[in-house]
Amino acid sequence: MTALTLSTAGAATLRADALVVGVAKAAGPRGGLVVAPGAEAVDKAFDGKLAAVLATLGASGAEGEVTKAVSPAGLKAPFVLAVGLGTAPADDEAYASEVLRTAAGNAARALHGVKKAAFALPIEAAEDIEAIGEGALLGAYAFTAYQDRGADAKGPLAEVALLGAKPRDKAHKAAAERSLALAEEMNRARDLINTPPNDLTPEAFAAVVSAAGKEHGLKVQVLDEKALEKGGFGGILGVGVGSANPPRLVKISYTHAKNAKHLAFVGKGITYDSGGISLKPAGHNETMKCDMSGAAAVFAAVVAAARLGLEVNVTGWLALAENMPSGSATRPGDVLRMYSGKTVEVLNTDAEGRLVLADALWKASEEKPDAIVDVATLTGAMVLALGDHTFGIMANDDAFRTAIHEIAEESGEQSWPMPLPANLRKTMDSPTADLANMGVRMGGGLVAGLFLKEFVGEGITWAHLDIAGPAFNEGAPHGYTPKGGTGSSVRTLLRLAERTASGDLG
C-alpha cells in the first residue's frame, strides 16, 4: 500500500523522485495557463516561467491532463509533473475537493513505478489534505496478485508526501489519517471485487472478514449452510443451492463504547453470478465476479468506521452466495419461504440478488437499527437509466433519500434519487406465493427496490443503493478510478456514519 506523509519541507528542497504541481486555465476571456497555489517555489526555480514552459509542452490546464517537464538546477526532484485542474476559481474561492481528488489520482496513475512523489497542490484547509491524499492513494492502486511480473517489474507509486500540510496540526493530521483509512479499505474492497471467483467463494470471503475482525477488534459471526437451513433463510439458500460452494451470511459489528446511534449496512455478495437456470448469455457473464461489490463496500465501510473510532454503532450484513445452474439449483417456478416467513415465487433465477438481500434485510431489522442501507449491483435497468458512473438511491423516507444523495455528492460519488412508484408493486403479485421476484420489465430497477422494501422491518428508515453502473469499470482508468473494481459507495457509507455520529442525521 502506498504510504502517505505530511511534510513541512519546501518544494525546492525536499528529496523526491517527482514533484507534482497543479495548473489551470485562467478565468476570463483572455484565458492562458496559470500555476495553481502550492507551487510558488517550483515556479521560482523556473524563473517564474513554469506556466510558459508547460504551455510550450502542450499543457492547457484541462482536467485530466498530465504534462511532464525536466526540473531546473534549483529543484531536488528530477522532474515536475503538472496536472490539469480545469478553470481556475475566482480569487475568493478555492478548488473543489473533487477537482483536487481527481487531479491527485491522475498524478498517482502517471507516476506508476516512482518511489516517492511530493505533491505541491493547493491546500487551504484540512479538507484539501483529505481530498488530495484520498485521490493519490486511490489512484496509485494496482491489482497484480495474479500476474508474474518478474523482479524488474514496476510497482505503484510507493510514497506520497503532501507539501503545505502541517504534521502537528490536529485537523491536518486527522484528515490524513481519514484519507489513509478510507483508501486502504476501499482498495481492500477493490481487491476482493477483482479476485477471480474460483478463489473468492462465499466461504473464502467470510474468512477474509473474520481475519479483518480479529485485526481491528470487531465481532464477526458467520452463518454457514447448516445454520442458514436451521434458521430458515430460504432466500440465501435458494440462490446458493445450485453451487458446490455453499452460501454464508456474515455479520460484522463495530460497537462504540458510548450508547450511540445504530446503522445497519446490508451488502449483496454474489461471488459469481451465472444467472442460474435462467443462464446469462455469453457477453454478459465474464465480469460477474463483481456481483459481490455491495458486500465488499459494506465490509470496507464498517472497518473504516472502526479504524476512525466513530461514535456510532455500525453493523454490516454480507449475504454471500454463488448463483450456479445444476441439478439441485432453484428453478423458475419454484417457491421459496424467506426468513421473514413470506413466500416468493421465483420467475427468474437471475433476479437472485434481491432474494439474498431480503433475508439479510429482515435479519438486520430484528436489531431495530436507526436506519438500514443496502448496497447492491442489483439491476441492469439502473445502468440503462443512469449510466456507468452513477448509482441510484431509493428509500422509504424522502428526507433520508435526499440526505444520502447530498452525502454522496459531498463524498465525490455520483448518485441520483429514484422513486418507488406504488403502482409497480402489483406487477409482482403471484397467483402462487405472497409475491414474485419479478415484475414488469420497464422500470425494473424500481421494481427491485419495491421488492426489497417488503422485507424491511416496520418503522425502520431504509435506503437502497443500486451500484450496478459504477461498481466495476470496464473502460479505461480515469482520475482515481482504476479498471475493474472501484469500491463504489464506500465513501458514501462512511460519510453517512460520520454524519450520524455527529448528530447531523437525528
C-alpha positions in Angstrom: 0.0 0.0 0.0 1.2 3.5 -0.8 2.5 5.5 2.2 1.1 8.9 3.0 3.1 11.6 4.8 2.7 15.3 5.7 5.7 17.4 5.1 6.7 20.9 6.0 9.7 20.9 3.7 9.8 23.2 0.8 9.1 22.0 -2.7 12.6 23.0 -3.9 14.5 21.3 -1.1 12.6 18.0 -0.5 14.3 15.0 -1.9 11.8 13.1 -4.1 11.6 11.3 -7.4 8.9 13.6 -8.8 7.2 16.8 -7.9 3.5 17.3 -8.6 2.0 20.7 -9.2 -1.3 22.0 -10.4 -2.0 24.1 -13.4 -5.3 25.7 -14.5 -6.9 27.7 -17.3 -7.1 31.3 -16.3 -10.7 32.6 -15.9 -11.9 35.3 -18.2 -11.8 35.9 -21.9 -8.0 36.2 -22.2 -7.5 32.7 -20.7 -4.0 31.3 -20.6 -2.2 28.8 -18.3 -1.7 29.6 -14.7 0.2 27.8 -11.9 -2.0 26.8 -9.0 -1.2 27.8 -5.4 1.2 25.5 -3.6 3.8 25.5 -6.5 5.3 29.0 -5.9 8.7 27.6 -5.0 8.7 25.5 -8.1 7.7 28.4 -10.3 10.5 30.4 -8.8 13.0 27.6 -9.7 11.8 28.1 -13.3 12.5 31.8 -13.0 8.7 32.5 -12.9 8.3 30.8 -16.3 6.8 27.4 -15.3 3.5 28.2 -17.0 5.2 29.2 -20.2 7.4 26.1 -20.2 4.4 23.8 -19.7 2.4 25.6 -22.3 5.2 25.1 -24.8 5.0 21.4 -23.9 1.3 21.4 -24.8 -0.3 21.9 -21.4 -3.7 23.7 -21.3 -4.8 23.2 -17.7 -7.7 21.0 -18.7 -8.9 18.4 -16.1 -7.3 15.0 -16.7 -4.3 16.4 -18.5 -0.8 15.4 -17.3 2.4 17.2 -18.5 6.0 16.3 -17.6 8.9 18.7 -17.5 12.6 18.2 -16.6 13.4 20.1 -13.4 15.9 23.0 -13.5 19.0 23.0 -11.2 17.1 24.6 -8.3 14.9 21.6 -7.6 15.9 18.3 -5.9 13.3 16.2 -7.8 14.4 15.3 -11.3 11.2 16.2 -13.0 7.9 18.1 -12.5 4.5 16.6 -13.2 1.8 19.2 -13.9 -1.8 18.0 -13.6 -4.7 20.0 -15.0 -7.3 21.4 -12.6 -9.7 22.9 -15.1 -10.7 26.6 -15.0 -9.1 28.4 -12.1 -11.7 29.5 -9.4 -12.3 33.2 -8.6 -9.9 34.9 -6.2 -12.2 34.4 -3.2 -12.9 30.7 -4.0 -11.0 27.5 -3.5 -10.6 24.5 -5.8 -13.4 21.9 -5.2 -12.5 18.8 -3.3 -13.4 16.5 -6.2 -11.1 18.5 -8.6 -8.2 18.0 -6.2 -9.1 14.4 -5.6 -9.2 13.7 -9.4 -6.0 15.6 -10.1 -4.1 13.7 -7.4 -5.5 10.4 -8.8 -4.3 11.3 -12.3 -0.9 12.2 -11.0 -0.6 8.9 -9.0 -1.5 6.8 -12.0 1.0 8.7 -14.2 3.7 8.1 -11.6 3.5 4.3 -11.6 7.0 2.9 -10.9 8.1 6.0 -8.9 9.2 5.5 -5.3 8.4 8.9 -3.8 6.4 11.9 -5.1 5.9 15.3 -3.5 2.5 16.8 -4.1 2.5 20.6 -4.1 -1.2 21.1 -4.9 -3.4 23.8 -3.4 -4.0 23.3 0.3 -6.2 25.9 2.1 -7.9 23.7 4.6 -7.9 20.2 6.1 -10.5 19.1 3.6 -7.9 19.7 0.8 -5.4 17.4 2.5 -8.1 14.7 2.7 -9.1 15.1 -0.9 -5.5 15.1 -2.3 -4.4 12.2 0.0 -7.5 10.2 -0.9 -7.1 10.8 -4.6 -3.4 9.9 -4.6 -3.8 6.7 -2.6 -6.8 5.5 -4.7 -5.1 6.5 -7.9 -2.0 4.5 -7.0 -4.0 1.3 -6.7 -3.0 -1.7 -8.8 -4.2 -5.3 -8.7 -1.3 -7.6 -9.6 -1.9 -10.6 -7.4 -2.3 -13.0 -10.4 0.5 -11.6 -12.6 4.0 -12.9 -12.8 5.7 -9.6 -13.1 9.3 -10.5 -12.6 12.0 -8.9 -10.4 12.3 -5.8 -12.6 8.5 -5.0 -12.8 7.5 -1.6 -11.7 5.0 -1.2 -8.9 2.6 1.6 -8.0 3.7 4.9 -6.5 5.3 3.9 -3.2 5.1 7.2 -1.1 3.1 10.4 -1.3 4.4 13.4 0.6 1.9 16.3 0.9 3.6 19.7 0.9 2.0 22.6 2.6 0.4 20.4 5.3 1.2 20.7 9.0 2.0 17.3 10.6 1.4 18.7 14.1 -1.9 20.4 13.3 -4.7 18.3 14.7 -7.1 18.9 11.8 -4.4 18.2 9.2 -3.3 15.0 10.9 -6.9 13.8 11.3 -7.5 14.5 7.6 -4.5 12.4 6.6 -5.5 9.6 8.9 -9.0 9.5 7.4 -7.8 9.5 3.9 -5.4 6.7 4.6 -8.0 4.5 6.4 -10.6 5.1 3.7 -8.3 4.5 0.8 -6.9 1.3 2.4 -10.3 -0.1 3.0 -11.6 0.9 -0.5 -8.6 -0.7 -2.0 -9.2 -3.8 0.0 -12.8 -3.8 -1.4 -11.3 -3.4 -4.9 -9.0 -6.4 -4.3 -12.0 -8.5 -3.3 -14.0 -7.4 -6.4 -11.1 -8.2 -8.7 -10.3 -11.6 -7.2 -11.3 -14.5 -9.5 -14.5 -16.3 -8.4 -12.7 -19.7 -8.2 -10.7 -18.2 -5.3 -13.3 -15.9 -3.7 -16.0 -18.3 -2.8 -18.6 -17.4 -0.1 -16.5 -19.3 2.4 -13.3 -17.6 1.4 -15.0 -14.1 1.6 -16.2 -14.9 5.1 -12.7 -15.9 6.1 -11.3 -12.5 4.9 -13.9 -10.8 7.0 -13.1 -12.9 10.1 -9.4 -12.1 9.7 -10.1 -8.4 9.5 -12.4 -8.6 12.5 -9.5 -10.1 14.6 -7.1 -7.4 13.3 -9.4 -4.5 14.2 -11.2 -5.9 17.2 -14.6 -6.3 15.5 -17.1 -9.0 16.3 -17.8 -11.4 13.4 -20.5 -14.0 13.2 -20.6 -16.4 10.2 -23.7 -18.5 9.5 -22.8 -21.5 7.3 -25.3 -23.5 5.3 -26.3 -25.7 8.2 -27.1 -22.6 10.4 -28.9 -20.9 7.4 -31.1 -24.0 7.0 -31.8 -24.2 10.7 -32.7 -20.5 10.7 -35.0 -20.7 7.7 -33.0 -18.4 5.4 -34.8 -19.6 2.3 -33.7 -16.7 0.1 -30.0 -17.1 0.6 -30.2 -20.9 0.4 -32.4 -20.8 -2.6 -29.8 -18.9 -4.5 -26.8 -20.9 -3.3 -28.3 -24.4 -3.5 -27.1 -24.9 -7.1 -23.4 -24.3 -6.3 -20.8 -26.6 -4.9 -19.7 -23.6 -2.8 -22.4 -23.2 -0.2 -23.6 -19.7 0.9 -22.8 -17.7 4.0 -24.4 -14.9 5.9 -21.7 -12.8 7.7 -22.3 -10.2 10.4 -19.5 -7.8 11.2 -20.1 -5.4 14.1 -18.4 -2.2 15.3 -19.7 -1.0 18.6 -18.7 2.3 20.2 -18.3 2.4 24.0 -20.9 5.1 24.2 -24.6 4.4 23.7 -24.6 5.6 20.1 -26.9 5.6 17.2 -27.0 2.3 15.2 -26.7 1.9 11.5 -27.1 -1.4 9.6 -25.4 -1.8 6.2 -26.5 -4.8 4.1 -24.5 -5.9 1.1 -25.3 -8.2 -1.8 -22.4 -10.7 -2.1 -22.9 -12.9 -5.1 -19.4 -14.1 -5.6 -20.2 -15.3 -9.1 -23.5 -14.9 -10.9 -24.1 -17.2 -13.9 -27.8 -16.4 -13.8 -28.5 -19.9 -12.5 -31.1 -21.8 -14.6 -32.0 -18.5 -16.2 -28.5 -18.6 -17.6 -26.8 -15.4 -18.7 -25.7 -15.4 -22.4 -22.1 -15.1 -23.5 -21.0 -11.4 -23.3 -22.9 -10.9 -20.1 -21.2 -13.2 -17.6 -17.5 -12.5 -18.0 -17.4 -9.8 -15.3 -19.9 -11.4 -12.9 -17.2 -11.8 -10.2 -18.1 -8.2 -9.4 -21.6 -9.1 -8.3 -20.3 -9.1 -4.7 -19.4 -5.4 -4.8 -22.1 -4.4 -2.4 -20.9 -6.8 0.2 -17.3 -5.6 -0.3 -18.4 -2.0 0.1 -20.3 -2.7 3.3 -17.3 -4.6 4.7 -14.9 -1.8 3.9 -17.2 0.9 5.4 -17.6 -1.0 8.7 -13.8 -1.5 9.1 -13.1 2.1 8.1 -15.6 3.4 10.7 -13.9 1.2 13.3 -10.4 2.4 12.4 -11.6 6.0 12.8 -13.3 5.3 16.1 -16.6 6.9 15.1 -19.1 7.5 17.8 -21.7 5.3 16.1 -22.6 1.6 16.1 -22.3 0.1 12.7 -23.3 -3.5 11.7 -22.5 -5.0 8.4 -24.5 -7.9 6.9 -22.9 -9.7 4.0 -25.3 -12.0 2.1 -22.8 -14.3 0.3 -23.8 -16.9 -2.3 -22.7 -18.3 -5.7 -25.5 -18.4 -8.3 -24.9 -21.5 -10.5 -27.0 -23.9 -12.6 -27.1 -27.6 -11.6 -29.5 -30.4 -11.0 -30.0 -29.0 -7.5 -30.5 -25.4 -8.5 -33.6 -23.4 -7.9 -35.9 -23.5 -11.0 -38.1 -20.8 -12.4 -41.5 -21.5 -10.9 -40.1 -22.7 -7.5 -41.4 -21.0 -4.4 -39.1 -20.1 -1.6 -40.0 -19.4 2.0 -38.0 -16.4 3.1 -36.5 -15.7 6.5 -39.3 -13.3 7.1 -41.9 -16.0 6.6 -43.1 -14.6 3.3 -43.2 -16.8 0.2 -41.6 -15.8 -3.1 -42.3 -17.3 -6.5 -39.0 -17.3 -8.4 -39.8 -16.4 -12.0 -36.2 -15.6 -13.0 -33.2 -17.1 -11.2 -31.1 -14.3 -12.5 -33.0 -11.9 -10.2 -31.2 -13.5 -7.3 -29.6 -10.5 -5.6 -33.0 -9.4 -4.2 -33.5 -12.8 -2.7 -30.3 -12.9 -0.6 -30.8 -9.3 0.4 -34.4 -9.9 1.5 -33.2 -12.4 4.1 -30.4 -10.2 5.3 -32.6 -7.1 5.5 -35.2 -8.9 7.7 -32.4 -10.2 9.9 -30.9 -6.8 10.2 -34.3 -5.4 11.0 -34.6 -7.6 14.1 -32.0 -5.5 15.8 -34.1 -2.3 15.3 -31.3 -0.1 14.0 -32.0 3.6 13.5 -31.5 3.1 9.7 -30.7 0.4 7.2 -28.9 1.0 3.9 -28.4 -1.9 1.5 -25.9 -1.8 -1.3 -26.1 -4.0 -4.4 -25.1 -4.4 -8.1 -28.8 -5.2 -8.5 -30.2 -4.4 -11.9 -29.1 -3.7 -15.4 -32.1 -1.4 -15.6 -30.3 1.1 -13.3 -27.3 1.1 -15.6 -29.6 1.9 -18.6 -31.2 4.7 -16.6 -28.2 6.3 -15.0 -25.1 5.1 -16.9 -21.8 3.7 -15.7 -20.8 6.3 -13.2 -24.0 7.0 -11.2 -25.8 4.9 -8.7 -29.5 5.1 -7.9 -30.9 5.8 -4.5 -34.4 4.6 -3.3 -35.8 4.9 0.2 -38.9 4.6 2.3 -38.2 8.1 3.6 -37.8 11.1 1.2 -35.7 13.1 3.6 -33.3 10.2 4.2 -33.0 9.6 0.4 -32.2 13.3 0.0 -29.6 13.2 2.8 -27.8 10.2 1.2 -27.8 11.9 -2.2 -26.2 15.0 -0.6 -23.7 12.9 1.3 -22.7 11.0 -1.9 -22.2 14.2 -3.8 -20.2 15.6 -0.9 -18.0 12.5 -0.9 -17.3 12.7 -4.6 -19.7 9.9 -5.7 -22.3 10.5 -8.4 -25.8 9.4 -7.5 -29.4 10.2 -8.2 -32.6 9.8 -6.2 -35.1 7.4 -7.7 -38.8 6.9 -6.9 -40.6 3.8 -5.6 -43.9 4.0 -7.6 -46.7 2.2 -5.7 -48.4 1.2 -8.9 -45.4 -1.1 -9.8 -45.9 -3.2 -6.7 -48.9 -5.0 -8.0 -46.8 -6.3 -11.0 -45.0 -8.6 -8.6 -48.3 -10.2 -7.4 -48.1 -14.0 -7.7 -51.1 -16.5 -8.0 -49.0 -19.0 -6.1 -46.9 -17.1 -3.5 -47.1 -13.9 -1.5 -45.1 -12.2 -4.3 -42.9 -12.9 -7.2 -39.2 -11.9 -7.6 -40.1 -10.2 -10.9 -42.5 -7.5 -12.1 -42.8 -5.5 -15.3 -39.6 -5.1 -17.3 -39.9 -1.3 -17.7 -38.8 0.3 -14.5 -37.0 -2.9 -13.5 -34.7 -1.1 -11.1 -37.6 0.5 -9.3 -39.4 -2.9 -9.1 -36.4 -4.4 -7.5 -36.4 -1.6 -4.9 -40.1 -2.2 -4.2 -39.3 -5.9 -3.7 -36.6 -5.1 -1.1 -39.0 -2.7 0.7 -41.2 -5.7 1.5 -38.5 -7.1 3.8 -37.7 -4.0 5.8 -39.0 -4.0 9.4 -41.9 -1.8 10.3 -40.9 1.7 11.3 -37.3 1.4 10.2 -35.8 4.1 7.9 -34.3 2.4 4.9 -32.4 3.2 1.7 -31.3 1.1 -1.2 -28.2 1.9 -3.4 -28.1 0.2 -6.8 -24.5 0.5 -7.7 -24.7 -1.7 -10.8 -23.2 1.0 -13.0 -20.2 2.4 -11.1 -19.1 -0.8 -9.2 -16.9 -2.2 -12.0 -15.1 -0.1 -14.6 -14.8 -2.0 -17.9 -13.3 1.1 -19.6 -10.0 2.8 -19.3 -8.8 4.1 -15.9 -9.6 7.7 -15.1 -8.8 10.1 -12.3 -8.5 7.9 -9.2 -10.7 5.1 -10.7 -8.9 2.0 -11.9 -10.0 -0.5 -14.4 -12.0 -3.3 -12.6 -13.5 -3.0 -9.1 -13.9 0.6 -8.0 -15.1 0.5 -4.4 -18.3 2.4 -5.2 -20.4 3.6 -2.3 -17.7 3.1 0.4 -17.2 6.8 0.7 -20.9 7.4 0.9 -21.4 4.8 3.7 -18.5 6.1 5.7 -19.7 9.7 5.4 -23.2 8.6 6.5 -21.7 7.0 9.6 -19.7 10.2 10.3 -22.8 12.4 9.9 -24.8 10.1 12.1 -22.0 10.1 14.8 -22.0 13.9 14.8 -25.8 14.0 15.2 -26.5 15.6 11.8 -29.0 12.9 10.9 -31.1 12.9 14.0 
